[in-house]
Amino acid sequence: MSTYQSDRRWSDRFLPTIQQIVGPLLMTPAPVELDVHEATDLMLLTAKDMRIACRIRRAGYADRYGHEFTMRSRRHDLGGKTEINKIAEGFGDWMFYGHALDEISSTLKRWLIIDLDVWRQQVKVNLGTITWEERRNRDQETSFVSFDVRTFPAHPPILIAKGEMEVCRA
């Protein structure tokens, strides 16, 4: 039986790897004028708090489900709001969705960064054309909705970035 605490301990080991991947996406080189006049070489892309949901799937799913991301839709044993409810309500800016390479390291075989504002917009307008499915987890305590990123409209893009076999180790 899986608990929130054990799941959280397992996934938290990936946080340094996620920070290494996401960090550069939040910065951009400063314009020459700022460099010359204000000693500024890099700028953050946003001035507001950036909220990033992180989900890591266990090893063995990347090859079959590497084009999907999931959100918890039900917690059968506890009830209450789940991840998909919170995100649909407007919480979260991005979602980092990765697939573990193995059960020991913090290496990711594949990862996606999803723009949650685009997700919210597209599920309202295009849900009928997006491939999605609700599935009950093996533990029978939780359900997830999976979304196929390939079926979202090209514009605006749902993916901020994606990558394979990130070799950064935390």
DSSP file (Angstrom, degrees, kcal/mol; ACC not computed):
  #  RESIDUE AA STRUCTURE BP1 BP2  ACC     N-H-->O    O-->H-N    N-H-->O    O-->H-N    TCO  KAPPA ALPHA  PHI   PSI    X-CA   Y-CA   Z-CA
    1    1 A M              0   0    0      0, 0.0     2,-0.3     0, 0.0   138,-0.0   0.000 360.0 360.0 360.0 131.5    0.0    0.0    0.0
    2    2 A S        -     0   0    0      4,-0.0     2,-0.3   137,-0.0     3,-0.0  -0.710 360.0-164.7 -93.5 139.4    1.3    3.4   -1.0
    3    3 A T     >  -     0   0    0     -2,-0.3     4,-2.6     1,-0.1     5,-0.2  -0.838  32.7-114.3-118.9 160.9    1.1    6.4    1.2
    4    4 A Y  H  > S+     0   0    0     -2,-0.3     4,-2.9     1,-0.2     5,-0.2   0.920 116.1  52.6 -56.3 -44.7    1.5   10.1    0.5
    5    5 A Q  H  > S+     0   0    0      1,-0.2     4,-2.4     2,-0.2    -1,-0.2   0.915 111.9  43.2 -62.0 -44.9    4.6   10.2    2.7
    6    6 A S  H  > S+     0   0    0      2,-0.2     4,-2.1     1,-0.2    -1,-0.2   0.897 115.4  49.4 -70.1 -38.4    6.4    7.3    1.0
    7    7 A D  H  X S+     0   0    0     -4,-2.6     4,-2.5     2,-0.2    -2,-0.2   0.914 112.0  49.2 -63.0 -41.7    5.4    8.6   -2.5
    8    8 A R  H  X S+     0   0    0     -4,-2.9     4,-2.6    -5,-0.2    -2,-0.2   0.917 109.8  50.3 -65.5 -44.2    6.7   12.0   -1.5
    9    9 A R  H  X S+     0   0    0     -4,-2.4     4,-0.7    -5,-0.2    -1,-0.2   0.916 112.5  48.6 -59.2 -42.7   10.0   10.7   -0.2
   10   10 A W  H >< S+     0   0    0     -4,-2.1     3,-0.6     1,-0.2    -2,-0.2   0.939 116.7  40.2 -63.8 -47.4   10.5    8.7   -3.4
   11   11 A S  H >< S+     0   0    0     -4,-2.5     3,-1.9     1,-0.2     4,-0.3   0.799 102.2  69.8 -76.2 -27.8    9.7   11.6   -5.7
   12   12 A D  H >< S+     0   0    0     -4,-2.6     3,-1.6     1,-0.3    -1,-0.2   0.771  84.7  70.5 -61.8 -25.0   11.6   14.3   -3.7
   13   13 A R  T << S+     0   0    0     -4,-0.7     4,-0.3    -3,-0.6    -1,-0.3   0.720  94.7  56.4 -65.6 -16.9   14.9   12.8   -4.7
   14   14 A F  T <> S+     0   0    0     -3,-1.9     4,-2.6    -4,-0.2     3,-0.3   0.570  79.9  93.0 -87.1  -9.8   14.3   14.0   -8.2
   15   15 A L  H <> S+     0   0    0     -3,-1.6     4,-2.7    -4,-0.3     5,-0.2   0.881  83.2  50.5 -57.1 -44.2   13.9   17.7   -7.1
   16   16 A P  H  > S+     0   0    0      0, 0.0     4,-1.8     0, 0.0    -1,-0.2   0.903 112.4  48.4 -60.6 -38.1   17.6   18.7   -7.7
   17   17 A T  H  > S+     0   0    0     -4,-0.3     4,-1.6    -3,-0.3    -2,-0.2   0.922 111.8  49.1 -64.8 -43.9   17.4   17.1  -11.2
   18   18 A I  H  X S+     0   0    0     -4,-2.6     4,-3.1     1,-0.2     5,-0.3   0.906 108.7  53.4 -62.2 -41.6   14.2   19.0  -11.9
   19   19 A Q  H  X S+     0   0    0     -4,-2.7     4,-2.3     1,-0.2    -1,-0.2   0.887 106.9  52.4 -61.1 -38.7   15.7   22.2  -10.7
   20   20 A Q  H  < S+     0   0    0     -4,-1.8    -1,-0.2    -5,-0.2    -2,-0.2   0.844 115.6  41.0 -65.5 -33.2   18.7   21.7  -13.1
   21   21 A I  H  < S+     0   0    0     -4,-1.6     4,-0.5    -3,-0.1    -2,-0.2   0.926 121.4  38.6 -79.8 -47.3   16.3   21.2  -16.0
   22   22 A V  H >X S+     0   0    0     -4,-3.1     3,-1.3     1,-0.2     4,-0.8   0.861 100.9  73.5 -75.6 -37.1   13.8   24.0  -15.2
   23   23 A G  G >< S+     0   0    0     -4,-2.3     3,-1.4    -5,-0.3     4,-0.3   0.876  95.8  48.5 -48.0 -52.3   16.2   26.6  -14.0
   24   24 A P  G >4 S+     0   0    0      0, 0.0     3,-0.9     0, 0.0    -1,-0.3   0.776 104.7  61.2 -62.8 -24.4   17.6   27.6  -17.4
   25   25 A L  G <4 S+     0   0    0     -3,-1.3    -2,-0.2    -4,-0.5    -3,-0.1   0.702 100.5  55.0 -74.1 -17.6   14.1   27.9  -18.9
   26   26 A L  G << S+     0   0    0     -3,-1.4    19,-2.8    -4,-0.8    20,-0.4   0.447 103.8  65.2 -93.5  -1.2   13.3   30.6  -16.4
   27   27 A M  E <   -A   44   0A   0     -3,-0.9    17,-0.2    -4,-0.3    15,-0.0  -0.898  56.8-176.1-124.2 152.9   16.2   32.8  -17.4
   28   28 A T  E     -A   43   0A   0     15,-2.3    15,-2.6    -2,-0.3     2,-0.1  -0.984  38.4 -92.8-141.3 150.4   17.2   34.6  -20.6
   29   29 A P  E     -A   42   0A   0      0, 0.0    13,-0.3     0, 0.0    12,-0.1  -0.396  48.2-115.8 -61.5 140.1   20.2   36.7  -21.6
   30   30 A A        -     0   0    0     11,-2.3     5,-0.0     1,-0.1    13,-0.0  -0.422  33.7 -95.7 -74.3 151.1   19.7   40.4  -20.9
   31   31 A P    >>  -     0   0    0      0, 0.0     4,-1.9     0, 0.0     3,-0.6  -0.299  37.5-108.9 -61.0 154.1   19.7   42.8  -23.8
   32   32 A V  H 3> S+     0   0    0      1,-0.2     4,-2.9     2,-0.2     5,-0.2   0.860 117.4  59.8 -54.2 -39.7   23.0   44.5  -24.5
   33   33 A E  H 3> S+     0   0    0      1,-0.2     4,-2.5     2,-0.2     5,-0.3   0.900 106.6  45.7 -59.5 -41.7   21.7   47.8  -23.1
   34   34 A L  H <> S+     0   0    0     -3,-0.6     4,-2.2     2,-0.2     6,-1.2   0.876 112.8  50.8 -69.8 -36.3   21.0   46.3  -19.7
   35   35 A D  H  X S+     0   0    0     -4,-1.9     4,-0.9     4,-0.2    -2,-0.2   0.943 116.0  41.1 -63.6 -47.5   24.4   44.6  -19.7
   36   36 A V  H  < S+     0   0    0     -4,-2.9    -2,-0.2    -5,-0.2    -1,-0.2   0.907 128.6  27.3 -68.4 -44.1   26.2   47.8  -20.6
   37   37 A H  H  < S+     0   0    0     -4,-2.5    -3,-0.2    -5,-0.2    -2,-0.2   0.698 132.9  27.2 -97.2 -21.4   24.3   50.2  -18.3
   38   38 A E  H  < S-     0   0    0     -4,-2.2    -3,-0.2    -5,-0.3    -2,-0.1   0.268  96.0-116.3-129.9  12.5   23.0   48.1  -15.4
   39   39 A A     <  +     0   0    0     -4,-0.9     2,-0.5     1,-0.2    -4,-0.2   0.893  64.1 148.7  54.1  43.9   25.5   45.2  -15.1
   40   40 A T        +     0   0    0     -6,-1.2    -1,-0.2    -9,-0.1    -2,-0.1  -0.946  19.5 161.0-115.8 119.3   22.8   42.7  -16.0
   41   41 A D        +     0   0    0     -2,-0.5   -11,-2.3     1,-0.3     2,-0.3   0.738  69.0  28.5-104.3 -32.7   23.7   39.5  -17.8
   42   42 A L  E     -A   29   0A   0    -13,-0.3     2,-0.4    -7,-0.0    -1,-0.3  -0.954  63.4-163.9-131.1 150.4   20.7   37.3  -17.1
   43   43 A M  E     -A   28   0A   0    -15,-2.6   -15,-2.3    -2,-0.3     2,-0.2  -0.984  24.7-117.9-131.9 144.3   17.0   38.1  -16.4
   44   44 A L  E     -A   27   0A   0     -2,-0.4   -17,-0.3   -17,-0.2   -18,-0.1  -0.596  23.9-133.5 -74.0 143.0   14.2   36.0  -15.0
   45   45 A L  S    S+     0   0    0    -19,-2.8     2,-0.3    -2,-0.2    -1,-0.1   0.698  85.7  34.5 -72.4 -19.2   11.4   35.6  -17.5
   46   46 A T        -     0   0    0    -20,-0.4     4,-0.1     2,-0.1    -1,-0.1  -0.975  57.0-155.7-138.7 149.2    8.7   36.4  -15.1
   47   47 A A  S    S+     0   0    0     -2,-0.3     2,-0.2     2,-0.1    -1,-0.1   0.581  75.7  76.0 -98.6 -12.3    8.4   38.7  -12.1
   48   48 A K  S    S-     0   0    0      1,-0.1    -2,-0.1     0, 0.0     2,-0.1  -0.491  99.2 -78.2 -94.4 167.5    5.6   36.8  -10.4
   49   49 A D        -     0   0    0     -2,-0.2     2,-0.6     1,-0.1    -1,-0.1  -0.387  44.0-143.5 -59.4 139.3    5.9   33.6   -8.4
   50   50 A M        -     0   0    0     -4,-0.1     2,-0.6    -3,-0.1    -1,-0.1  -0.950  10.8-158.0-110.4 119.7    6.1   30.6  -10.7
   51   51 A R        -     0   0    0     -2,-0.6    42,-3.2     2,-0.0    43,-1.9  -0.874   9.8-172.6-103.6 122.2    4.3   27.5   -9.4
   52   52 A I  E     -b   94   0B   0     -2,-0.6     2,-0.3    41,-0.2    43,-0.2  -0.953  12.5-152.6-122.4 116.3    5.5   24.2  -10.8
   53   53 A A  E     -b   95   0B   0     41,-2.6    43,-3.5    -2,-0.5     2,-0.4  -0.655  17.3-156.6 -79.2 140.9    3.7   20.9  -10.1
   54   54 A C  E     +b   96   0B   0     -2,-0.3     2,-0.4    41,-0.2    43,-0.2  -0.983  16.7 172.9-126.7 129.9    6.1   18.0  -10.3
   55   55 A R  E     -b   97   0B   0     41,-2.7    43,-2.7    -2,-0.4     2,-0.5  -1.000   8.8-168.5-134.2 134.1    5.2   14.4  -11.0
   56   56 A I  E     -b   98   0B   0     -2,-0.4     2,-0.3    41,-0.2    43,-0.2  -0.986  11.2-148.7-123.0 125.8    7.6   11.5  -11.6
   57   57 A R  E     -b   99   0B   0     41,-3.2    43,-2.8    -2,-0.5     3,-0.1  -0.671  29.5-104.1 -89.0 148.9    6.4    8.1  -12.9
   58   58 A R    >   -     0   0    0     -2,-0.3     3,-0.8    41,-0.2     4,-0.2  -0.223  50.9 -76.2 -67.2 161.2    8.3    5.0  -11.8
   59   59 A A  T 3  S+     0   0    0      1,-0.2    42,-0.2    43,-0.1    -1,-0.1  -0.175 109.4  45.9 -58.0 147.9   10.7    3.3  -14.2
   60   60 A G  T 3  S+     0   0    0     40,-0.5    -1,-0.2    41,-0.1     4,-0.2   0.352  90.9  79.6 104.2  -4.7    9.3    1.2  -17.0
   61   61 A Y    <>  +     0   0    0     -3,-0.8     4,-3.2    39,-0.2     5,-0.1   0.581  64.8  86.5-108.6 -12.7    6.6    3.5  -18.4
   62   62 A A  H  > S+     0   0    0     38,-0.3     4,-1.3     1,-0.2    -1,-0.1   0.882  88.8  49.1 -61.3 -42.8    8.6    6.0  -20.6
   63   63 A D  H  4 S+     0   0    0      1,-0.2    -1,-0.2     2,-0.2    -2,-0.1   0.885 122.0  33.4 -67.4 -37.0    8.7    3.9  -23.8
   64   64 A R  H  4 S+     0   0    0     -4,-0.2    -2,-0.2    -3,-0.1    -1,-0.2   0.853 135.2  23.0 -86.1 -36.4    4.9    3.2  -23.7
   65   65 A Y  H >< S+     0   0    0     -4,-3.2     3,-2.0     1,-0.1    -2,-0.2   0.080  78.7 120.6-121.2  23.3    3.6    6.4  -22.2
   66   66 A G  T 3< S+     0   0    0     -4,-1.3    -1,-0.1     1,-0.3    -3,-0.1   0.657  77.0  54.5 -64.7 -15.8    6.3    9.0  -22.9
   67   67 A H  T 3  S+     0   0    0     -3,-0.2    82,-2.4    -5,-0.1    83,-0.5   0.322 101.8  75.6 -97.7   5.2    3.8   11.1  -24.8
   68   68 A E  E <   -E  148   0C   0     -3,-2.0     2,-0.3    80,-0.2    80,-0.2  -0.799  55.7-165.4-115.6 157.0    1.3   11.3  -22.0
   69   69 A F  E     -E  147   0C   0     78,-1.8    78,-2.7    -2,-0.3     2,-0.3  -0.975  14.7-151.4-132.8 152.6    1.1   13.1  -18.7
   70   70 A T  E     -E  146   0C   0     -2,-0.3     2,-0.4    76,-0.2    76,-0.2  -0.867   8.6-161.6-124.0 155.6   -1.3   12.2  -15.9
   71   71 A M  E     -E  145   0C   0     74,-1.8    74,-2.6    -2,-0.3     2,-0.2  -0.999  33.8-109.2-132.8 135.6   -3.1   14.0  -13.1
   72   72 A R  E     +E  144   0C   0     -2,-0.4    12,-2.4    72,-0.2    13,-0.3  -0.460  37.4 175.2 -63.2 128.7   -4.6   12.4  -10.0
   73   73 A S  E     +     0   0C   0     70,-2.9     2,-0.3     1,-0.3    71,-0.2   0.635  60.4  19.0-110.8 -21.8   -8.3   12.6  -10.4
   74   74 A R  E     -E  143   0C   0     69,-1.6    69,-2.2     7,-0.1     2,-0.5  -0.996  45.8-161.4-150.8 145.1   -9.5   10.6   -7.3
   75   75 A R  E >>  -E  142   0C   0     -2,-0.3     4,-3.4     5,-0.3     3,-0.7  -0.883  17.8-169.1-122.4  95.2   -8.3    9.4   -4.0
   76   76 A H  T 34 S+     0   0    0     65,-2.7    66,-0.1    -2,-0.5    -1,-0.1   0.774  81.7  47.9 -62.0 -30.7  -10.8    6.7   -3.2
   77   77 A D  T 34 S+     0   0    0     64,-0.7    -1,-0.3     1,-0.1    65,-0.1   0.766 127.6  21.0 -83.5 -24.1   -9.7    6.1    0.3
   78   78 A L  T <4 S-     0   0    0     -3,-0.7    -2,-0.2    63,-0.3    -1,-0.1   0.724  82.7-161.2-115.1 -30.2   -9.6    9.8    1.4
   79   79 A G     <  +     0   0    0     -4,-3.4    -1,-0.1     1,-0.1    -2,-0.1  -0.398  39.5 107.8  73.4-159.9  -11.8   11.8   -1.0
   80   80 A G  S    S-     0   0    0     -2,-0.1    -5,-0.3     2,-0.0     2,-0.1  -0.124  78.5 -27.5  81.7 178.9  -11.3   15.6   -1.2
   81   81 A K        -     0   0    0     -7,-0.1     2,-0.2     4,-0.1    -7,-0.1  -0.419  62.8-161.3 -70.1 140.2   -9.7   17.7   -3.9
   82   82 A T     >  -     0   0    0     -9,-0.2     4,-2.3    -2,-0.1     3,-0.2  -0.566  36.9 -86.1-112.9-179.6   -7.1   16.1   -6.0
   83   83 A E  H  > S+     0   0    0      1,-0.2     4,-2.6     2,-0.2     5,-0.2   0.892 125.3  50.9 -54.9 -46.7   -4.4   17.4   -8.3
   84   84 A I  H  > S+     0   0    0    -12,-2.4     4,-2.5     1,-0.2    -1,-0.2   0.874 110.0  51.0 -64.9 -36.3   -6.7   17.8  -11.4
   85   85 A N  H  > S+     0   0    0    -13,-0.3     4,-1.7    -3,-0.2    -1,-0.2   0.937 112.1  46.3 -63.5 -46.8   -9.2   19.7   -9.3
   86   86 A K  H  <>S+     0   0    0     -4,-2.3     5,-2.1     2,-0.2     4,-0.3   0.909 115.1  45.8 -64.2 -43.3   -6.6   22.1   -8.0
   87   87 A I  H ><5S+     0   0    0     -4,-2.6     3,-1.7     1,-0.2    -1,-0.2   0.915 110.7  52.9 -67.6 -42.3   -5.0   22.6  -11.4
   88   88 A A  H 3<5S+     0   0    0     -4,-2.5    -1,-0.2     1,-0.3    -2,-0.2   0.831 103.1  59.5 -61.1 -31.6   -8.4   23.1  -13.1
   89   89 A E  T 3<5S-     0   0    0     -4,-1.7    -1,-0.3    -5,-0.2    -2,-0.2   0.552 130.7 -93.3 -74.2  -7.2   -9.2   25.8  -10.4
   90   90 A G  T < 5S+     0   0    0     -3,-1.7     2,-0.2     1,-0.3    -3,-0.2   0.429  79.2 138.1 112.7  -0.1   -6.2   27.8  -11.6
   91   91 A F      < +     0   0    0     -5,-2.1    -1,-0.3    25,-0.0    -2,-0.1  -0.575  51.5  32.0 -80.1 143.0   -3.4   26.6   -9.4
   92   92 A G        -     0   0    0     -2,-0.2   -40,-0.2   -40,-0.1     3,-0.1   0.397  53.6-148.7  89.1 137.4    0.0   25.9  -10.9
   93   93 A D  S    S+     0   0    0    -42,-3.2    23,-2.1     1,-0.4    24,-0.8   0.789  80.6  11.7-100.9 -45.7    1.7   27.6  -13.9
   94   94 A W  E     -bC  52 115B   0    -43,-1.9   -41,-2.6    21,-0.2     2,-0.4  -0.881  62.2-145.1-128.9 160.2    3.8   24.6  -15.2
   95   95 A M  E     -bC  53 114B   0     19,-2.0    19,-2.9    -2,-0.3     2,-0.6  -0.992   7.6-153.5-126.6 125.2    3.9   20.9  -14.6
   96   96 A F  E     -bC  54 113B   0    -43,-3.5   -41,-2.7    -2,-0.4     2,-0.5  -0.873  17.6-175.1 -92.5 123.1    7.1   19.0  -14.8
   97   97 A Y  E     +bC  55 112B   0     15,-3.0    15,-2.4    -2,-0.6     2,-0.3  -0.952   9.3 171.4-126.3 111.1    6.3   15.4  -15.7
   98   98 A G  E     -bC  56 111B   0    -43,-2.7   -41,-3.2    -2,-0.5     2,-0.5  -0.797  29.4-138.5-123.0 161.8    9.2   12.9  -15.8
   99   99 A H  E     -bC  57 110B   0     11,-2.8    10,-2.8    -2,-0.3    11,-1.0  -0.980  28.7-125.7-117.3 121.9    9.8    9.2  -16.1
  100  100 A A  E     - C   0 108B   0    -43,-2.8   -40,-0.5    -2,-0.5   -38,-0.3  -0.364   6.1-145.4 -64.3 142.3   12.4    7.7  -13.8
  101  101 A L  S    S-     0   0    0      6,-2.6     2,-0.3     1,-0.2    -1,-0.1   0.892  77.9 -17.2 -72.7 -41.2   15.2    5.8  -15.5
  102  102 A D  S    S-     0   0    0      5,-0.5    -1,-0.2     3,-0.2   -43,-0.1  -0.842  70.5 -98.0-151.3-176.2   15.4    3.2  -12.7
  103  103 A E  S    S+     0   0    0     -2,-0.3   -45,-0.0     1,-0.1    -3,-0.0   0.431 112.5  46.5 -93.2   1.1   14.4    2.8   -9.0
  104  104 A I  S    S+     0   0    0      3,-0.0    -1,-0.1     0, 0.0     2,-0.0   0.835 101.5  52.9-109.4 -49.5   17.7    3.8   -7.6
  105  105 A S  S    S-     0   0    0      1,-0.1    -3,-0.2     2,-0.1   -92,-0.1  -0.150  74.3-123.0 -85.5 178.3   19.1    6.9   -9.2
  106  106 A S        +     0   0    0     -6,-0.1     2,-0.3    61,-0.1   -89,-0.1  -0.020  68.9 128.9-106.7  26.7   17.6   10.4   -9.7
  107  107 A T        -     0   0    0     60,-0.1    -6,-2.6    62,-0.1    -5,-0.5  -0.636  50.5-143.2 -84.7 139.3   18.1   10.1  -13.5
  108  108 A L  E     -CD 100 166B   0     58,-0.9    58,-1.5    -2,-0.3    -8,-0.2  -0.884  11.4-165.2-105.3 131.7   15.2   10.8  -15.8
  109  109 A K  E    S-     0   0B   0    -10,-2.8    56,-4.7    -2,-0.5     2,-0.3   0.870  78.8  -2.8 -78.3 -39.4   14.7    8.8  -19.0
  110  110 A R  E     -CD  99 164B   0    -11,-1.0   -11,-2.8    54,-0.3    -1,-0.3  -0.991  67.6-177.4-152.5 148.6   12.2   11.3  -20.4
  111  111 A W  E     -CD  98 163B   0     52,-2.5    52,-2.3    -2,-0.3     2,-0.3  -0.996   9.3-163.7-151.5 155.5   10.5   14.5  -19.3
  112  112 A L  E     -CD  97 162B   0    -15,-2.4   -15,-3.0    -2,-0.3     2,-0.5  -0.967  11.5-150.3-132.7 147.3    7.9   17.1  -20.4
  113  113 A I  E     -CD  96 161B   0     48,-2.5    47,-3.3    -2,-0.3    48,-1.0  -0.976  22.3-159.8-119.5 116.5    7.1   20.6  -19.1
  114  114 A I  E     -CD  95 159B   0    -19,-2.9   -19,-2.0    -2,-0.5     2,-0.9  -0.769  17.7-131.7-101.3 136.1    3.5   21.4  -19.6
  115  115 A D  E  >  -C   94   0B   0     43,-3.2     4,-2.2    -2,-0.4   -21,-0.2  -0.784  18.6-163.4 -83.8 109.1    2.0   24.9  -19.7
  116  116 A L  H  > S+     0   0    0    -23,-2.1     4,-2.6    -2,-0.9     5,-0.2   0.770  85.8  59.3 -72.2 -25.3   -0.9   24.6  -17.3
  117  117 A D  H  > S+     0   0    0    -24,-0.8     4,-2.1     2,-0.2    -1,-0.2   0.920 109.2  45.1 -64.7 -41.8   -2.6   27.8  -18.5
  118  118 A V  H  > S+     0   0    0      2,-0.2     4,-3.0     1,-0.2     5,-0.2   0.915 111.6  53.0 -66.2 -42.5   -2.7   26.2  -22.0
  119  119 A W  H  X S+     0   0    0     -4,-2.2     4,-2.6     1,-0.2     5,-0.3   0.943 109.7  48.3 -56.8 -48.3   -4.0   22.9  -20.6
  120  120 A R  H  X S+     0   0    0     -4,-2.6     4,-1.1     1,-0.2    -1,-0.2   0.920 114.7  45.9 -59.5 -44.1   -6.8   24.7  -18.8
  121  121 A Q  H  X S+     0   0    0     -4,-2.1     4,-1.8     1,-0.2     5,-0.2   0.926 114.6  46.9 -63.9 -45.7   -7.8   26.6  -21.9
  122  122 A Q  H  X S+     0   0    0     -4,-3.0     4,-3.3     1,-0.2    -2,-0.2   0.849 107.2  54.2 -72.2 -35.1   -7.6   23.6  -24.2
  123  123 A V  H  < S+     0   0    0     -4,-2.6     4,-0.5    -5,-0.2    -1,-0.2   0.804 111.6  47.8 -70.8 -23.9   -9.6   21.2  -22.0
  124  124 A K  H  < S+     0   0    0     -4,-1.1    -2,-0.2    -5,-0.3    -1,-0.2   0.883 126.2  26.2 -75.7 -39.0  -12.4   23.8  -21.9
  125  125 A V  H  < S+     0   0    0     -4,-1.8    -2,-0.2    -5,-0.1    -3,-0.2   0.827 134.7  23.9 -96.1 -36.3  -12.4   24.4  -25.7
  126  126 A N  S >X S+     0   0    0     -4,-3.3     3,-2.0    -5,-0.2     4,-1.1   0.093  71.2 125.5-123.7  22.3  -11.1   21.2  -27.3
  127  127 A L  T 34 S+     0   0    0     -4,-0.5     3,-0.4     1,-0.3    -1,-0.1   0.830  74.6  60.5 -55.9 -32.5  -11.7   18.4  -24.8
  128  128 A G  T 34 S+     0   0    0      1,-0.2    -1,-0.3    -3,-0.2    -2,-0.1   0.716 110.1  40.2 -68.2 -20.3  -13.5   16.4  -27.6
  129  129 A T  T <4 S+     0   0    0     -3,-2.0     2,-0.4     2,-0.1    -1,-0.2   0.516  97.3  90.1-105.5  -7.7  -10.4   16.3  -29.8
  130  130 A I  S  < S-     0   0    0     -4,-1.1     2,-0.6    -3,-0.4    22,-0.1  -0.741  79.2-124.9 -89.8 134.9   -7.8   15.7  -27.1
  131  131 A T        +     0   0    0     17,-0.4    17,-2.5    -2,-0.4     2,-0.3  -0.706  48.5 149.3 -81.8 120.3   -7.1   12.1  -26.3
  132  132 A W  E     -F  147   0C   0     -2,-0.6     2,-0.3    15,-0.2    15,-0.2  -0.974  21.5-175.8-147.9 158.5   -7.6   11.5  -22.6
  133  133 A E  E     -F  146   0C   0     13,-1.8    13,-3.1    -2,-0.3     2,-0.5  -0.971  22.6-132.2-157.5 138.5   -8.7    8.6  -20.3
  134  134 A E  E     -F  145   0C   0     -2,-0.3     2,-0.4    11,-0.3    11,-0.3  -0.835  31.8-177.8 -94.0 132.0   -9.4    8.1  -16.7
  135  135 A R  E     -F  144   0C   0      9,-3.5     9,-3.1    -2,-0.5     2,-0.4  -0.969  26.6-126.3-130.6 143.8   -7.7    5.0  -15.2
  136  136 A R  E     -F  143   0C   0     -2,-0.4     7,-0.3     7,-0.2     5,-0.0  -0.736  35.7-119.1 -85.2 136.2   -7.7    3.4  -11.8
  137  137 A N    >   -     0   0    0      5,-3.4     3,-2.0    -2,-0.4     5,-0.1  -0.256  23.7-106.7 -71.7 161.3   -4.2    2.9  -10.4
  138  138 A R  T 3  S+     0   0    0      1,-0.3    -1,-0.1     2,-0.1    -2,-0.0   0.819 120.0  62.2 -57.7 -31.4   -2.9   -0.5   -9.6
  139  139 A D  T 3  S-     0   0    0      1,-0.1    -1,-0.3     3,-0.1  -137,-0.0   0.601  99.3-139.3 -72.4  -8.5   -3.2    0.3   -5.9
  140  140 A Q  S <  S+     0   0    0     -3,-2.0    -2,-0.1     2,-0.2    -1,-0.1   0.488  84.5  90.8  63.6   4.2   -7.0    0.6   -6.4
  141  141 A E  S    S+     0   0    0      1,-0.1   -65,-2.7   -65,-0.1   -64,-0.7   0.660  85.2  40.0 -99.1 -20.7   -6.9    3.7   -4.1
  142  142 A T  E     -E   75   0C   0    -67,-0.3    -5,-3.4   -66,-0.1     2,-0.3  -0.919  60.8-156.2-131.2 153.9   -6.3    6.4   -6.7
  143  143 A S  E     -EF  74 136C   0    -69,-2.2   -70,-2.9    -2,-0.3   -69,-1.6  -0.947  11.5-163.5-125.4 151.7   -7.4    7.2  -10.2
  144  144 A F  E     -EF  72 135C   0     -9,-3.1    -9,-3.5    -2,-0.3     2,-0.5  -0.947  16.1-138.0-131.5 150.4   -5.6    9.3  -12.8
  145  145 A V  E     -EF  71 134C   0    -74,-2.6   -74,-1.8    -2,-0.3     2,-0.4  -0.957  23.0-154.5-105.5 126.8   -6.6   11.1  -16.0
  146  146 A S  E     -EF  70 133C   0    -13,-3.1   -13,-1.8    -2,-0.5     2,-0.4  -0.816   6.1-162.9-101.4 143.0   -4.0   10.7  -18.7
  147  147 A F  E     -EF  69 132C   0    -78,-2.7   -78,-1.8    -2,-0.4     2,-0.7  -0.987  15.3-137.7-125.7 133.8   -3.6   13.2  -21.6
  148  148 A D  E >   -E   68   0C   0    -17,-2.5     3,-1.8    -2,-0.4   -17,-0.4  -0.820   9.0-157.2 -91.9 112.3   -1.8   12.6  -24.8
  149  149 A V  G >  S+     0   0    0    -82,-2.4     3,-1.2    -2,-0.7     9,-0.2   0.765  88.3  67.7 -62.7 -24.3    0.2   15.7  -25.6
  150  150 A R  G 3  S+     0   0    0    -83,-0.5    -1,-0.3     1,-0.2   -82,-0.1   0.691  96.4  55.2 -69.1 -16.8    0.3   14.8  -29.3
  151  151 A T  G <  S+     0   0    0     -3,-1.8    -1,-0.2   -20,-0.2    -2,-0.2   0.444  83.8 100.7 -99.3  -0.4   -3.5   15.4  -29.6
  152  152 A F  S <  S-     0   0    0     -3,-1.2     6,-0.1    -4,-0.3   -33,-0.0  -0.566  88.1 -91.7 -78.9 148.7   -3.5   19.0  -28.2
  153  153 A P        -     0   0    0      0, 0.0     5,-0.4     0, 0.0    -1,-0.1  -0.219  30.5-124.3 -55.9 150.5   -3.7   21.8  -30.8
  154  154 A A  S    S+     0   0    0      1,-0.2    -2,-0.1     3,-0.1    -3,-0.0   0.800  84.4  84.4 -68.7 -29.0   -0.3   23.1  -32.0
  155  155 A H  S    S+     0   0    0      1,-0.3    -1,-0.2     2,-0.1     3,-0.0  -0.990  94.4  21.0-131.3 129.0   -1.1   26.7  -31.1
  156  156 A P  S    S-     0   0    0      0, 0.0    -1,-0.3     0, 0.0     2,-0.1   0.634 103.4-127.4 -72.3 150.9   -0.7   27.7  -28.4
  157  157 A P        -     0   0    0      0, 0.0   -39,-0.1     0, 0.0    -3,-0.1  -0.401  11.7-155.3 -69.0 137.3    1.8   24.9  -27.6
  158  158 A I  S    S+     0   0    0     -5,-0.4   -43,-3.2    -9,-0.2     2,-0.5   0.778  75.8  76.3 -79.3 -27.4    1.1   22.9  -24.5
  159  159 A L  E     -D  114   0B   0    -45,-0.2   -45,-0.2     1,-0.2     3,-0.1  -0.737  49.9-178.5 -91.9 129.1    4.7   21.9  -24.2
  160  160 A I  E    S-     0   0B   0    -47,-3.3     2,-0.3    -2,-0.5    -1,-0.2   0.836  76.0 -26.4 -82.8 -41.7    7.3   24.4  -22.8
  161  161 A A  E     -D  113   0B   0    -48,-1.0   -48,-2.5     2,-0.0    -1,-0.4  -0.973  57.2-162.8-163.8 164.0   10.1   21.9  -23.3
  162  162 A K  E     +D  112   0B   0     -2,-0.3     2,-0.3   -50,-0.2   -50,-0.2  -0.977  11.2 178.4-151.2 159.8   10.8   18.2  -23.4
  163  163 A G  E     -D  111   0B   0    -52,-2.3   -52,-2.5    -2,-0.3     2,-0.4  -0.990  17.5-136.2-160.0 165.0   13.9   16.0  -23.1
  164  164 A E  E    S-D  110   0B   0     -2,-0.3   -54,-0.3   -54,-0.2   -55,-0.1  -0.945  74.7  -2.4-127.6 148.0   15.2   12.5  -23.0
  165  165 A M  E     -     0   0B   0    -56,-4.7     2,-0.4    -2,-0.4   -56,-0.2   0.850  67.6-161.5  42.0  59.5   17.8   10.7  -20.9
  166  166 A E  E     -D  108   0B   0    -58,-1.5   -58,-0.9     1,-0.1    -1,-0.2  -0.579   3.9-166.2 -67.8 121.9   18.8   13.6  -18.6
  167  167 A V        +     0   0    0     -2,-0.4     2,-0.2   -60,-0.1    -1,-0.1   0.385  44.6 122.0 -98.2   4.4   22.1   12.5  -17.2
  168  168 A C        -     0   0    0    -60,-0.1     2,-0.5  -151,-0.1   -60,-0.2  -0.494  48.5-157.2 -65.0 130.6   22.4   15.1  -14.4
  169  169 A R              0   0    0     -2,-0.2   -62,-0.1     1,-0.1    -2,-0.1  -0.935 360.0 360.0-114.4 135.2   22.6   13.3  -11.1
  170  170 A A              0   0    0     -2,-0.5    -1,-0.1  -157,-0.2    -2,-0.0   0.457 360.0 360.0 -86.3 360.0   21.7   14.9   -7.8
